[in-house]
C-alpha cells in the first residue's frame, strides 16, 4: 500500500453557465506572424475580459488563445457571448489585415472548483460546443 501523506483537498461543486472560447485558425495565424497575432490577441483579450466582468462572469482559465469563464446566470453568459462576437466583428472591421474570429460554446452544468480553476462534464460540454462552430458563431446547449 502506498501512502502519499496528503489528503486530496475537498472540491467545491456548483451549477453555473460556462463560456468556452477560442480563436479559429490560431495556429495558422501564429505561423504567419507571431508578433502581430500576439498583439491582436492581447488587445482583443482586454475587450473580452472587460465584457466578461461587465456581465458578472469570472475568468476561470486561459491558455494561449482560449478563455474559460463561469457565470451564475445563463442569460449573462449568452448575452456576454453575443457582445464578445459583436466586439470582435468591430475589431476585425478596424483591422482587416489581422482578422481574428472567435468560436464560443455556452453550457449550463455542474462543475468542480479547485484553486480557482473549473473542471467537470459541464466544462467539457462547453468546450465541445465551441469546437462545433465556425469563427464568429456561438453554440448554446439546451
Backbone as CSV, one residue per row, in Angstrom:
resi,resn,N_x,N_y,N_z,CA_x,CA_y,CA_z,C_x,C_y,C_z
1,UNK,0.836,-1.179,0.000,0.000,0.000,0.000,0.879,1.240,0.000
2,UNK,0.541,2.191,-0.882,1.305,3.428,-0.991,0.523,4.548,-0.316
3,UNK,1.206,5.275,0.557,0.583,6.429,1.196,1.333,7.671,0.767
4,UNK,0.587,8.684,0.432,1.210,9.910,-0.027,1.262,10.977,1.056
5,UNK,0.617,10.763,2.174,0.712,11.683,3.288,-0.151,12.925,3.176
6,UNK,-0.876,13.091,2.072,-1.742,14.255,1.917,-3.115,13.785,1.478
7,UNK,-4.098,14.409,2.044,-5.446,14.133,1.583,-5.762,15.085,0.448
8,UNK,-6.541,14.614,-0.506,-6.958,15.490,-1.605,-7.839,16.591,-1.039
9,UNK,-7.638,17.825,-1.502,-8.482,18.913,-0.994,-9.930,18.680,-1.409
10,UNK,-10.838,19.095,-0.554,-12.247,18.945,-0.866,-12.597,19.880,-2.013
11,UNK,-13.315,19.370,-2.984,-13.684,20.152,-4.146,-15.033,20.815,-3.933
12,UNK,-15.108,22.057,-4.319,-16.386,22.763,-4.280,-17.133,22.424,-5.556
13,UNK,-18.420,22.170,-5.454,-19.253,21.901,-6.628,-20.326,22.975,-6.710
14,UNK,-20.649,23.351,-7.947,-21.751,24.290,-8.131,-22.272,24.213,-9.559
15,UNK,-23.491,24.702,-9.736,-24.139,24.746,-11.039,-23.928,26.147,-11.610
16,UNK,-23.353,26.227,-12.813,-23.051,27.519,-13.428,-23.275,27.445,-14.936
17,UNK,-23.190,28.596,-15.567,-23.127,28.666,-17.029,-21.659,28.841,-17.391
18,UNK,-21.196,28.036,-18.319,-19.784,28.040,-18.706,-19.670,28.568,-20.130
19,UNK,-18.756,29.515,-20.328,-18.455,30.050,-21.650,-17.049,29.603,-22.010
20,UNK,-16.922,28.898,-23.132,-15.615,28.473,-23.637,-15.408,29.135,-24.993
21,UNK,-14.271,29.791,-25.167,-13.999,30.500,-26.416,-12.562,30.267,-26.852
22,UNK,-12.373,30.214,-28.170,-11.015,30.210,-28.709,-11.012,30.837,-30.091
23,UNK,-9.832,31.142,-30.585,-9.668,31.797,-31.874,-9.588,30.746,-32.979
24,UNK,-10.435,30.892,-33.979,-10.404,29.998,-35.132,-9.096,30.220,-35.901
25,UNK,-8.399,29.131,-36.219,-7.185,29.214,-37.008,-6.007,29.866,-36.301
26,UNK,-5.988,29.792,-34.977,-4.942,30.462,-34.194,-3.544,29.966,-34.555
27,UNK,-3.368,28.679,-34.728,-2.045,28.138,-35.071,-1.555,28.701,-36.399
28,UNK,-2.451,28.802,-37.370,-2.091,29.357,-38.675,-1.715,30.830,-38.540
29,UNK,-2.498,31.575,-37.760,-2.193,32.992,-37.545,-0.817,33.164,-36.896
30,UNK,-0.527,32.313,-35.908,0.777,32.379,-35.236,1.898,32.018,-36.205
31,UNK,1.655,31.035,-37.055,2.659,30.624,-38.030,2.962,31.767,-39.009
32,UNK,1.899,32.478,-39.426,2.055,33.561,-40.399,2.813,34.753,-39.821
33,UNK,2.470,35.144,-38.580,3.106,36.322,-37.974,2.848,36.307,-36.466
34,UNK,3.796,35.742,-35.732,3.620,35.591,-34.283,3.419,36.919,-33.564
35,UNK,4.252,37.895,-33.856,4.191,39.169,-33.132,2.878,39.906,-33.383
36,UNK,2.450,39.975,-34.635,1.195,40.656,-34.956,0.004,39.904,-34.358
37,UNK,0.061,38.581,-34.383,-1.026,37.778,-33.814,-1.112,37.990,-32.306
38,UNK,0.026,38.001,-31.636,0.030,38.231,-30.183,-0.494,39.617,-29.835
39,UNK,-0.104,40.623,-30.619,-0.577,41.989,-30.378,-2.092,42.063,-30.567
40,UNK,-2.601,41.438,-31.639,-4.041,41.443,-31.899,-4.789,40.690,-30.804
41,UNK,-4.260,39.535,-30.410,-4.901,38.751,-29.355,-4.923,39.522,-28.044
42,UNK,-3.829,40.165,-27.706,-3.750,40.921,-26.448,-4.780,42.042,-26.408
43,UNK,-4.919,42.792,-27.495,-5.892,43.890,-27.500,-7.318,43.355,-27.443
44,UNK,-7.575,42.249,-28.134,-8.919,41.668,-28.092,-9.227,41.050,-26.733
45,UNK,-8.220,40.458,-26.095,-8.439,39.876,-24.769,-8.818,40.940,-23.746
46,UNK,-8.277,42.143,-23.865,-8.678,43.226,-22.959,-10.170,43.472,-23.061
47,UNK,-10.683,43.484,-24.295,-12.112,43.694,-24.529,-12.913,42.510,-23.989
48,UNK,-12.474,41.300,-24.295,-13.165,40.089,-23.834,-13.217,40.043,-22.307
49,UNK,-12.083,40.284,-21.672,-12.020,40.246,-20.205,-12.966,41.273,-19.595
50,UNK,-12.995,42.478,-20.165,-13.897,43.527,-19.657,-15.361,43.121,-19.816
51,UNK,-15.697,42.534,-20.968,-17.085,42.114,-21.198,-17.497,41.003,-20.234
52,UNK,-16.598,40.075,-19.964,-16.905,39.010,-19.010,-17.178,39.611,-17.632
53,UNK,-16.346,40.539,-17.194,-16.551,41.187,-15.888,-17.844,42.005,-15.880
54,UNK,-18.101,42.717,-16.983,-19.309,43.530,-17.102,-20.582,42.698,-16.959
55,UNK,-20.529,41.453,-17.427,-21.692,40.568,-17.373,-21.635,39.624,-16.169
56,UNK,-20.903,40.026,-15.162,-20.818,39.320,-13.874,-20.226,37.911,-13.999
57,UNK,-19.316,37.747,-14.948,-18.636,36.467,-15.111,-17.282,36.485,-14.418
58,UNK,-16.687,35.310,-14.343,-15.352,35.164,-13.761,-14.522,34.301,-14.691
59,UNK,-13.355,34.802,-15.069,-12.452,34.012,-15.900,-11.826,32.941,-15.018
60,UNK,-12.035,31.693,-15.400,-11.530,30.573,-14.605,-10.193,30.075,-15.132
61,UNK,-9.974,30.236,-16.445,-8.749,29.706,-17.024,-8.527,30.337,-18.388
62,UNK,-7.257,30.513,-18.725,-6.885,30.927,-20.067,-5.664,30.110,-20.459
63,UNK,-5.568,29.816,-21.717,-4.390,29.115,-22.236,-4.251,29.506,-23.695
64,UNK,-3.164,30.178,-24.024,-2.967,30.598,-25.403,-4.110,31.465,-25.870
65,UNK,-4.876,30.959,-26.829,-5.978,31.724,-27.403,-7.327,31.416,-26.774
66,UNK,-7.358,30.579,-25.757,-8.651,30.163,-25.202,-8.971,30.864,-23.886
67,UNK,-10.281,30.999,-23.654,-10.794,31.598,-22.425,-11.910,30.700,-21.915
68,UNK,-11.885,30.442,-20.626,-12.930,29.673,-19.971,-13.471,30.540,-18.841
69,UNK,-14.776,30.819,-18.885,-15.374,31.691,-17.873,-16.640,31.064,-17.320
70,UNK,-16.958,31.437,-16.094,-18.188,30.948,-15.472,-19.083,32.118,-15.103
71,UNK,-20.380,31.867,-15.170,-21.400,32.861,-14.859,-22.453,32.218,-13.973
72,UNK,-23.016,32.979,-13.057,-24.101,32.459,-12.223,-25.396,32.373,-13.024
73,UNK,-25.486,33.157,-14.093,-26.698,33.227,-14.906,-26.421,32.813,-16.341
74,UNK,-27.279,31.955,-16.890,-27.168,31.571,-18.301,-27.398,32.783,-19.183
75,UNK,-28.360,33.621,-18.818,-28.640,34.823,-19.598,-27.409,35.724,-19.668
76,UNK,-26.715,35.903,-18.545,-25.491,36.711,-18.546,-24.435,36.106,-19.459
77,UNK,-24.282,34.788,-19.430,-23.273,34.124,-20.259,-23.583,34.278,-21.746
78,UNK,-24.834,34.084,-22.122,-25.224,34.183,-23.531,-25.142,35.635,-24.000
79,UNK,-25.610,36.559,-23.187,-25.515,37.980,-23.541,-24.061,38.390,-23.700
80,UNK,-23.208,37.926,-22.817,-21.778,38.206,-22.910,-21.200,37.633,-24.202
81,UNK,-21.561,36.410,-24.545,-21.069,35.779,-25.775,-21.456,36.606,-26.998
82,UNK,-22.694,37.076,-27.036,-23.166,37.903,-28.156,-22.372,39.206,-28.213
83,UNK,-22.167,39.839,-27.065,-21.412,41.093,-27.016,-19.958,40.883,-27.435
84,UNK,-19.373,39.767,-27.036,-17.998,39.453,-27.450,-17.926,39.327,-28.963
85,UNK,-18.876,38.608,-29.561,-18.851,38.429,-31.015,-19.037,39.762,-31.743
86,UNK,-19.895,40.632,-31.213,-20.069,41.960,-31.809,-18.765,42.749,-31.733
87,UNK,-18.129,42.730,-30.570,-16.871,43.468,-30.383,-15.773,42.927,-31.296
88,UNK,-15.725,41.598,-31.475,-14.705,41.018,-32.346,-14.953,41.387,-33.803
89,UNK,-16.231,41.431,-34.212,-16.559,41.834,-35.588,-16.143,43.286,-35.823
90,UNK,-16.384,44.147,-34.840,-15.966,45.554,-34.951,-14.442,45.659,-35.021
91,UNK,-13.745,44.895,-34.201,-12.274,44.917,-34.216,-11.750,44.443,-35.566
92,UNK,-12.408,43.455,-36.152,-11.982,42.941,-37.461,-12.222,43.974,-38.567
93,UNK,-13.258,44.808,-38.418,-13.513,45.859,-39.402,-12.433,46.937,-39.336
94,UNK,-11.951,47.231,-38.137,-10.937,48.281,-37.984,-9.528,47.759,-38.243
95,UNK,-9.352,46.436,-38.236,-8.042,45.823,-38.517,-8.223,44.663,-39.500
96,UNK,-8.645,44.976,-40.740,-8.938,43.905,-41.700,-7.714,43.076,-42.095
97,UNK,-6.517,43.607,-41.872,-5.303,42.859,-42.209,-5.006,41.767,-41.187
98,UNK,-5.619,41.826,-40.012,-5.373,40.845,-38.962,-6.710,40.404,-38.359
99,UNK,-7.603,39.784,-39.169,-8.895,39.347,-38.616,-8.714,38.189,-37.632
100,UNK,-9.507,38.225,-36.595,-9.477,37.187,-35.581,-10.930,36.846,-35.258
101,UNK,-11.301,35.592,-35.488,-12.691,35.187,-35.279,-12.767,34.160,-34.150
102,UNK,-13.641,34.429,-33.188,-13.803,33.536,-32.041,-14.906,32.519,-32.274
103,UNK,-14.678,31.333,-31.734,-15.717,30.305,-31.646,-16.094,30.251,-30.171
104,UNK,-17.398,30.256,-29.880,-17.840,30.269,-28.481,-18.879,29.181,-28.245
105,UNK,-18.702,28.446,-27.143,-19.684,27.477,-26.680,-20.154,27.875,-25.294
106,UNK,-21.455,27.744,-25.050,-22.024,28.057,-23.736,-22.849,26.871,-23.275
107,UNK,-22.602,26.444,-22.050,-23.316,25.301,-21.483,-23.599,25.568,-20.007
108,UNK,-24.770,25.150,-19.560,-25.078,25.194,-18.129,-24.815,23.807,-17.586
109,UNK,-24.039,23.740,-16.523,-23.736,22.430,-15.979,-23.072,22.491,-14.626
110,UNK,-22.931,21.333,-14.052,-22.291,21.172,-12.755,-20.777,21.213,-12.954
111,UNK,-20.092,21.916,-12.084,-18.632,21.990,-12.167,-18.022,21.682,-10.813
112,UNK,-16.736,21.391,-10.837,-15.921,21.285,-9.629,-14.911,22.417,-9.699
113,UNK,-14.646,23.030,-8.549,-13.700,24.138,-8.493,-12.510,23.727,-7.647
114,UNK,-11.322,23.896,-8.208,-10.092,23.603,-7.474,-9.108,24.728,-7.738
115,UNK,-8.729,25.419,-6.693,-7.775,26.519,-6.778,-8.184,27.532,-7.848
116,UNK,-9.474,27.823,-7.939,-9.983,28.815,-8.875,-10.263,28.302,-10.268
117,UNK,-9.724,27.141,-10.623,-9.957,26.574,-11.946,-11.214,25.706,-11.891
118,UNK,-11.878,25.537,-13.022,-13.104,24.739,-13.048,-12.913,23.505,-13.907
119,UNK,-13.566,22.431,-13.477,-13.447,21.128,-14.117,-14.812,20.458,-14.141
120,UNK,-14.928,19.412,-14.945,-16.130,18.592,-14.925,-16.814,18.522,-16.266
121,UNK,-17.864,17.736,-16.294,-18.597,17.496,-17.529,-19.181,18.779,-18.096
122,UNK,-19.637,19.685,-17.238,-20.187,20.953,-17.713,-19.172,21.737,-18.532
123,UNK,-17.922,21.713,-18.099,-16.832,22.385,-18.812,-16.543,21.653,-20.126
124,UNK,-16.496,20.344,-20.061,-16.208,19.546,-21.262,-17.249,19.772,-22.355
125,UNK,-18.518,19.843,-21.957,-19.578,20.063,-22.940,-19.426,21.454,-23.565
126,UNK,-19.148,22.476,-22.773,-18.954,23.834,-23.309,-17.816,23.842,-24.323
127,UNK,-16.723,23.152,-24.004,-15.578,23.097,-24.923,-15.938,22.358,-26.217
128,UNK,-16.725,21.286,-26.097,-17.141,20.555,-27.306,-18.068,21.408,-28.170
129,UNK,-18.961,22.162,-27.535,-19.860,23.039,-28.285,-19.066,24.095,-29.042
130,UNK,-18.067,24.650,-28.395,-17.210,25.654,-29.034,-16.529,25.060,-30.256
131,UNK,-16.150,23.802,-30.176,-15.494,23.136,-31.292,-16.409,22.822,-32.464
132,UNK,-17.724,22.927,-32.255,-18.692,22.612,-33.316,-18.976,23.786,-34.246
133,UNK,-18.606,24.993,-33.824,-18.981,26.173,-34.595,-17.793,26.782,-35.324
134,UNK,-18.116,27.639,-36.288,-17.103,28.385,-37.023,-16.834,29.695,-36.291
135,UNK,-15.727,30.324,-36.655,-15.400,31.618,-36.071,-16.534,32.606,-36.288
136,UNK,-16.846,33.378,-35.253,-17.925,34.338,-35.319,-19.258,33.772,-34.849
137,UNK,-19.299,32.479,-34.537,-20.546,31.822,-34.130,-20.536,31.450,-32.661
138,UNK,-21.746,31.188,-32.149,-21.943,30.762,-30.764,-22.837,29.531,-30.788
139,UNK,-22.472,28.524,-30.011,-23.324,27.344,-29.854,-23.712,27.251,-28.386
140,UNK,-25.021,27.220,-28.123,-25.541,27.180,-26.757,-26.257,25.862,-26.557
141,UNK,-25.959,25.172,-25.459,-26.649,23.914,-25.173,-28.088,24.179,-24.771
142,UNK,-28.873,23.143,-24.850,-30.284,23.251,-24.465,-30.346,23.510,-22.992
